[in-house]
Amino acid sequence: MTDVAARHRIEICLGSSCFAKGAGRLAEVASAWAERHQAAIELVGHRCRERCADGPRVVLDGVERRVKDERELAGLLASLGGP
């Protein structure tokens, strides 16, 4: 079982290409999840380092991946655990 009191780091690319593909909304979803679960997270905006065509890009606790939509991000966040 994952301890949600543990600090998690969520990095979301906010470059123009990823932002146009919904990264701003992904940041809102991550922030809302942290508030709902009272999880200690560090939510950081970044650039995806020339991977713009494969966005939006999210780094969750050091693991980088393409996250196509809010539903996929919600599933990843749920895997962190919660009350």
N, CA, C and O atoms as a GROMACS GRO file, in nm:
protein
  332
    1MET      N    1   0.085  -0.118   0.000
    1MET     CA    2   0.000   0.000   0.000
    1MET      C    3   0.089   0.124   0.000
    1MET      O    4   0.186   0.132   0.076
    2THR      N    5   0.058   0.219  -0.083
    2THR     CA    6   0.137   0.341  -0.095
    2THR      C    7   0.092   0.441   0.011
    2THR      O    8  -0.028   0.461   0.031
    3ASP      N    9   0.186   0.502   0.076
    3ASP     CA   10   0.158   0.603   0.177
    3ASP      C   11   0.142   0.737   0.108
    3ASP      O   12   0.238   0.792   0.055
    4VAL      N   13   0.018   0.791   0.107
    4VAL     CA   14  -0.005   0.917   0.037
    4VAL      C   15   0.058   1.034   0.109
    4VAL      O   16   0.067   1.144   0.053
    5ALA      N   17   0.101   1.014   0.234
    5ALA     CA   18   0.171   1.122   0.304
    5ALA      C   19   0.312   1.139   0.247
    5ALA      O   20   0.376   1.242   0.268
    6ALA      N   21   0.359   1.038   0.176
    6ALA     CA   22   0.490   1.047   0.113
    6ALA      C   23   0.486   1.154   0.006
    6ALA      O   24   0.381   1.181  -0.052
    7ARG      N   25   0.598   1.215  -0.021
    7ARG     CA   26   0.604   1.320  -0.122
    7ARG      C   27   0.614   1.258  -0.261
    7ARG      O   28   0.697   1.170  -0.285
    8HIS      N   29   0.530   1.303  -0.349
    8HIS     CA   30   0.532   1.262  -0.489
    8HIS      C   31   0.566   1.385  -0.573
    8HIS      O   32   0.528   1.497  -0.540
    9ARG      N   33   0.637   1.361  -0.681
    9ARG     CA   34   0.672   1.470  -0.773
    9ARG      C   35   0.603   1.444  -0.906
    9ARG      O   36   0.620   1.338  -0.966
   10ILE      N   37   0.526   1.542  -0.949
   10ILE     CA   38   0.455   1.534  -1.076
   10ILE      C   39   0.501   1.651  -1.160
   10ILE      O   40   0.482   1.767  -1.124
   11GLU      N   41   0.562   1.620  -1.274
   11GLU     CA   42   0.608   1.723  -1.366
   11GLU      C   43   0.523   1.714  -1.493
   11GLU      O   44   0.507   1.606  -1.550
   12ILE      N   45   0.468   1.825  -1.534
   12ILE     CA   46   0.384   1.828  -1.653
   12ILE      C   47   0.442   1.931  -1.750
   12ILE      O   48   0.464   2.046  -1.714
   13CYS      N   49   0.466   1.886  -1.873
   13CYS     CA   50   0.517   1.979  -1.974
   13CYS      C   51   0.410   2.084  -2.003
   13CYS      O   52   0.295   2.051  -2.032
   14LEU      N   53   0.451   2.209  -1.996
   14LEU     CA   54   0.360   2.318  -2.028
   14LEU      C   55   0.408   2.397  -2.148
   14LEU      O   56   0.370   2.513  -2.167
   15GLY      N   57   0.492   2.333  -2.230
   15GLY     CA   58   0.532   2.395  -2.356
   15GLY      C   59   0.410   2.412  -2.446
   15GLY      O   60   0.306   2.350  -2.422
   16SER      N   61   0.421   2.495  -2.546
   16SER     CA   62   0.304   2.530  -2.627
   16SER      C   63   0.236   2.410  -2.692
   16SER      O   64   0.113   2.405  -2.698
   17SER      N   65   0.312   2.315  -2.742
   17SER     CA   66   0.253   2.199  -2.807
   17SER      C   67   0.176   2.112  -2.707
   17SER      O   68   0.062   2.074  -2.732
   18CYS      N   69   0.240   2.081  -2.595
   18CYS     CA   70   0.173   1.999  -2.494
   18CYS      C   71   0.054   2.074  -2.434
   18CYS      O   72  -0.051   2.015  -2.406
   19PHE      N   73   0.070   2.205  -2.413
   19PHE     CA   74  -0.039   2.284  -2.358
   19PHE      C   75  -0.159   2.281  -2.452
   19PHE      O   76  -0.273   2.269  -2.407
   20ALA      N   77  -0.133   2.292  -2.582
   20ALA     CA   78  -0.242   2.288  -2.680
   20ALA      C   79  -0.312   2.152  -2.682
   20ALA      O   80  -0.428   2.141  -2.723
   21LYS      N   81  -0.242   2.049  -2.637
   21LYS     CA   82  -0.300   1.914  -2.634
   21LYS      C   83  -0.361   1.880  -2.498
   21LYS      O   84  -0.397   1.764  -2.475
   22GLY      N   85  -0.373   1.978  -2.409
   22GLY     CA   86  -0.444   1.956  -2.284
   22GLY      C   87  -0.360   1.950  -2.157
   22GLY      O   88  -0.412   1.911  -2.052
   23ALA      N   89  -0.234   1.987  -2.164
   23ALA     CA   90  -0.149   1.978  -2.046
   23ALA      C   91  -0.194   2.071  -1.933
   23ALA      O   92  -0.176   2.038  -1.816
   24GLY      N   93  -0.253   2.185  -1.967
   24GLY     CA   94  -0.304   2.275  -1.864
   24GLY      C   95  -0.412   2.208  -1.781
   24GLY      O   96  -0.417   2.221  -1.659
   25ARG      N   97  -0.498   2.136  -1.849
   25ARG     CA   98  -0.605   2.062  -1.779
   25ARG      C   99  -0.546   1.949  -1.695
   25ARG      O  100  -0.596   1.921  -1.586
   26LEU      N  101  -0.441   1.883  -1.744
   26LEU     CA  102  -0.376   1.778  -1.666
   26LEU      C  103  -0.320   1.834  -1.536
   26LEU      O  104  -0.329   1.770  -1.432
   27ALA      N  105  -0.264   1.955  -1.541
   27ALA     CA  106  -0.213   2.019  -1.421
   27ALA      C  107  -0.326   2.046  -1.322
   27ALA      O  108  -0.308   2.030  -1.201
   28GLU      N  109  -0.442   2.087  -1.372
   28GLU     CA  110  -0.558   2.109  -1.286
   28GLU      C  111  -0.603   1.979  -1.221
   28GLU      O  112  -0.636   1.977  -1.102
   29VAL      N  113  -0.605   1.870  -1.297
   29VAL     CA  114  -0.645   1.739  -1.244
   29VAL      C  115  -0.548   1.694  -1.135
   29VAL      O  116  -0.592   1.645  -1.030
   30ALA      N  117  -0.418   1.710  -1.157
   30ALA     CA  118  -0.317   1.670  -1.057
   30ALA      C  119  -0.332   1.753  -0.930
   30ALA      O  120  -0.323   1.699  -0.820
   31SER      N  121  -0.355   1.881  -0.944
   31SER     CA  122  -0.372   1.968  -0.828
   31SER      C  123  -0.497   1.930  -0.749
   31SER      O  124  -0.494   1.925  -0.626
   32ALA      N  125  -0.606   1.905  -0.819
   32ALA     CA  126  -0.731   1.865  -0.753
   32ALA      C  127  -0.715   1.731  -0.681
   32ALA      O  128  -0.767   1.713  -0.571
   33TRP      N  129  -0.644   1.637  -0.744
   33TRP     CA  130  -0.621   1.507  -0.682
   33TRP      C  131  -0.546   1.524  -0.550
   33TRP      O  132  -0.581   1.464  -0.449
   34ALA      N  133  -0.442   1.607  -0.552
   34ALA     CA  134  -0.362   1.630  -0.432
   34ALA      C  135  -0.447   1.691  -0.320
   34ALA      O  136  -0.434   1.652  -0.204
   35GLU      N  137  -0.533   1.784  -0.355
   35GLU     CA  138  -0.620   1.846  -0.255
   35GLU      C  139  -0.721   1.746  -0.200
   35GLU      O  140  -0.743   1.741  -0.078
   36ARG      N  141  -0.782   1.666  -0.286
   36ARG     CA  142  -0.881   1.566  -0.242
   36ARG      C  143  -0.821   1.463  -0.149
   36ARG      O  144  -0.883   1.422  -0.051
   37HIS      N  145  -0.701   1.422  -0.179
   37HIS     CA  146  -0.637   1.316  -0.102
   37HIS      C  147  -0.539   1.368   0.002
   37HIS      O  148  -0.474   1.290   0.071
   38GLN      N  149  -0.529   1.498   0.014
   38GLN     CA  150  -0.437   1.562   0.107
   38GLN      C  151  -0.296   1.503   0.093
   38GLN      O  152  -0.224   1.483   0.191
   39ALA      N  153  -0.260   1.477  -0.031
   39ALA     CA  154  -0.128   1.419  -0.060
   39ALA      C  155  -0.025   1.530  -0.070
   39ALA      O  156  -0.053   1.639  -0.120
   40ALA      N  157   0.091   1.501  -0.022
   40ALA     CA  158   0.204   1.594  -0.034
   40ALA      C  159   0.267   1.571  -0.170
   40ALA      O  160   0.340   1.473  -0.189
   41ILE      N  161   0.241   1.660  -0.262
   41ILE     CA  162   0.302   1.647  -0.394
   41ILE      C  163   0.374   1.775  -0.430
   41ILE      O  164   0.343   1.883  -0.379
   42GLU      N  165   0.469   1.759  -0.516
   42GLU     CA  166   0.536   1.874  -0.575
   42GLU      C  167   0.492   1.874  -0.720
   42GLU      O  168   0.529   1.785  -0.796
   43LEU      N  169   0.413   1.972  -0.759
   43LEU     CA  170   0.362   1.983  -0.896
   43LEU      C  171   0.446   2.087  -0.968
   43LEU      O  172   0.450   2.204  -0.928
   44VAL      N  173   0.512   2.045  -1.076
   44VAL     CA  174   0.608   2.129  -1.145
   44VAL      C  175   0.576   2.135  -1.294
   44VAL      O  176   0.547   2.033  -1.356
   45GLY      N  177   0.580   2.254  -1.349
   45GLY     CA  178   0.570   2.270  -1.493
   45GLY      C  179   0.710   2.264  -1.553
   45GLY      O  180   0.805   2.314  -1.493
   46HIS      N  181   0.723   2.205  -1.669
   46HIS     CA  182   0.854   2.195  -1.734
   46HIS      C  183   0.834   2.188  -1.885
   46HIS      O  184   0.721   2.195  -1.933
   47ARG      N  185   0.940   2.174  -1.956
   47ARG     CA  186   0.936   2.153  -2.102
   47ARG      C  187   0.980   2.010  -2.128
   47ARG      O  188   1.063   1.956  -2.055
   48CYS      N  189   0.927   1.949  -2.232
   48CYS     CA  190   0.951   1.806  -2.254
   48CYS      C  191   1.077   1.774  -2.333
   48CYS      O  192   1.094   1.662  -2.380
   49ARG      N  193   1.161   1.868  -2.346
   49ARG     CA  194   1.292   1.844  -2.406
   49ARG      C  195   1.283   1.788  -2.548
   49ARG      O  196   1.332   1.678  -2.577
   50GLU      N  197   1.220   1.864  -2.633
   50GLU     CA  198   1.209   1.832  -2.776
   50GLU      C  199   1.129   1.705  -2.806
   50GLU      O  200   1.156   1.637  -2.905
   51ARG      N  201   1.034   1.672  -2.723
   51ARG     CA  202   0.945   1.559  -2.748
   51ARG      C  203   0.802   1.611  -2.773
   51ARG      O  204   0.704   1.545  -2.740
   52CYS      N  205   0.794   1.728  -2.830
   52CYS     CA  206   0.667   1.797  -2.847
   52CYS      C  207   0.564   1.717  -2.926
   52CYS      O  208   0.445   1.725  -2.899
   53ALA      N  209   0.610   1.642  -3.024
   53ALA     CA  210   0.516   1.565  -3.106
   53ALA      C  211   0.453   1.450  -3.030
   53ALA      O  212   0.352   1.395  -3.072
   54ASP      N  213   0.512   1.414  -2.916
   54ASP     CA  214   0.465   1.300  -2.838
   54ASP      C  215   0.410   1.347  -2.704
   54ASP      O  216   0.441   1.289  -2.600
   55GLY      N  217   0.329   1.450  -2.706
   55GLY     CA  218   0.280   1.507  -2.580
   55GLY      C  219   0.132   1.485  -2.563
   55GLY      O  220   0.066   1.430  -2.651
   56PRO      N  221   0.080   1.525  -2.452
   56PRO     CA  222   0.148   1.588  -2.341
   56PRO      C  223   0.237   1.489  -2.265
   56PRO      O  224   0.204   1.371  -2.253
   57ARG      N  225   0.348   1.540  -2.214
   57ARG     CA  226   0.446   1.459  -2.141
   57ARG      C  227   0.431   1.486  -1.991
   57ARG      O  228   0.420   1.601  -1.948
   58VAL      N  229   0.431   1.378  -1.913
   58VAL     CA  230   0.421   1.386  -1.768
   58VAL      C  231   0.531   1.300  -1.709
   58VAL      O  232   0.556   1.189  -1.756
   59VAL      N  233   0.595   1.351  -1.605
   59VAL     CA  234   0.693   1.273  -1.529
   59VAL      C  235   0.633   1.253  -1.390
   59VAL      O  236   0.610   1.350  -1.318
   60LEU      N  237   0.608   1.129  -1.355
   60LEU     CA  238   0.549   1.096  -1.225
   60LEU      C  239   0.651   1.018  -1.145
   60LEU      O  240   0.684   0.904  -1.178
   61ASP      N  241   0.699   1.079  -1.038
   61ASP     CA  242   0.802   1.018  -0.953
   61ASP      C  243   0.919   0.964  -1.036
   61ASP      O  244   0.966   0.853  -1.014
   62GLY      N  245   0.964   1.046  -1.132
   62GLY     CA  246   1.082   1.013  -1.210
   62GLY      C  247   1.058   0.930  -1.335
   62GLY      O  248   1.152   0.908  -1.412
   63VAL      N  249   0.936   0.885  -1.358
   63VAL     CA  250   0.905   0.804  -1.475
   63VAL      C  251   0.832   0.892  -1.577
   63VAL      O  252   0.721   0.941  -1.551
   64GLU      N  253   0.895   0.912  -1.693
   64GLU     CA  254   0.837   0.996  -1.797
   64GLU      C  255   0.748   0.914  -1.888
   64GLU      O  256   0.780   0.801  -1.924
   65ARG      N  257   0.636   0.973  -1.926
   65ARG     CA  258   0.543   0.905  -2.016
   65ARG      C  259   0.456   1.007  -2.088
   65ARG      O  260   0.446   1.123  -2.048
   66ARG      N  261   0.394   0.961  -2.193
   66ARG     CA  262   0.292   1.041  -2.262
   66ARG      C  263   0.160   1.011  -2.193
   66ARG      O  264   0.126   0.895  -2.171
   67VAL      N  265   0.086   1.114  -2.160
   67VAL     CA  266  -0.045   1.098  -2.098
   67VAL      C  267  -0.145   1.164  -2.191
   67VAL      O  268  -0.146   1.286  -2.208
   68LYS      N  269  -0.229   1.081  -2.253
   68LYS     CA  270  -0.316   1.132  -2.359
   68LYS      C  271  -0.434   1.215  -2.311
   68LYS      O  272  -0.484   1.300  -2.384
   69ASP      N  273  -0.480   1.189  -2.187
   69ASP     CA  274  -0.598   1.263  -2.141
   69ASP      C  275  -0.612   1.257  -1.989
   69ASP      O  276  -0.534   1.192  -1.919
   70GLU      N  277  -0.713   1.328  -1.940
   70GLU     CA  278  -0.739   1.337  -1.797
   70GLU      C  279  -0.768   1.200  -1.735
   70GLU      O  280  -0.726   1.172  -1.623
   71ARG      N  281  -0.838   1.117  -1.805
   71ARG     CA  282  -0.873   0.984  -1.754
   71ARG      C  283  -0.747   0.900  -1.729
   71ARG      O  284  -0.736   0.832  -1.628
   72GLU      N  285  -0.654   0.906  -1.823
   72GLU     CA  286  -0.529   0.831  -1.807
   72GLU      C  287  -0.450   0.885  -1.687
   72GLU      O  288  -0.397   0.807  -1.608
   73LEU      N  289  -0.442   1.017  -1.674
   73LEU     CA  290  -0.372   1.075  -1.560
   73LEU      C  291  -0.440   1.035  -1.429
   73LEU      O  292  -0.373   1.002  -1.332
   74ALA      N  293  -0.572   1.038  -1.425
   74ALA     CA  294  -0.644   0.997  -1.305
   74ALA      C  295  -0.609   0.854  -1.264
   74ALA      O  296  -0.594   0.824  -1.146
   75GLY      N  297  -0.597   0.766  -1.362
   75GLY     CA  298  -0.558   0.628  -1.334
   75GLY      C  299  -0.417   0.619  -1.276
   75GLY      O  300  -0.393   0.542  -1.183
   76LEU      N  301  -0.326   0.697  -1.331
   76LEU     CA  302  -0.189   0.698  -1.279
   76LEU      C  303  -0.186   0.752  -1.135
   76LEU      O  304  -0.116   0.698  -1.049
   77LEU      N  305  -0.261   0.856  -1.111
   77LEU     CA  306  -0.265   0.913  -0.976
   77LEU      C  307  -0.330   0.815  -0.879
   77LEU      O  308  -0.286   0.804  -0.764
   78ALA      N  309  -0.433   0.745  -0.923
   78ALA     CA  310  -0.498   0.646  -0.836
   78ALA      C  311  -0.400   0.535  -0.796
   78ALA      O  312  -0.412   0.479  -0.687
   79SER      N  313  -0.305   0.505  -0.883
   79SER     CA  314  -0.208   0.401  -0.850
   79SER      C  315  -0.115   0.444  -0.736
   79SER      O  316  -0.046   0.360  -0.677
   80LEU      N  317  -0.113   0.573  -0.705
   80LEU     CA  318  -0.032   0.622  -0.592
   80LEU      C  319  -0.100   0.590  -0.459
   80LEU      O  320  -0.037   0.595  -0.354
   81GLY      N  321  -0.228   0.558  -0.465
   81GLY     CA  322  -0.303   0.528  -0.343
   81GLY      C  323  -0.385   0.647  -0.299
   81GLY      O  324  -0.382   0.752  -0.363
   82GLY      N  325  -0.455   0.630  -0.194
   82GLY     CA  326  -0.539   0.735  -0.141
   82GLY      C  327  -0.629   0.681  -0.033
   82GLY      O  328  -0.641   0.560  -0.016
   83PRO      N  329  -0.693   0.770   0.040
   83PRO     CA  330  -0.780   0.726   0.149
   83PRO      C  331  -0.906   0.659   0.100
   83PRO      O  332  -0.989   0.616   0.181
   0.00000   0.00000   0.00000
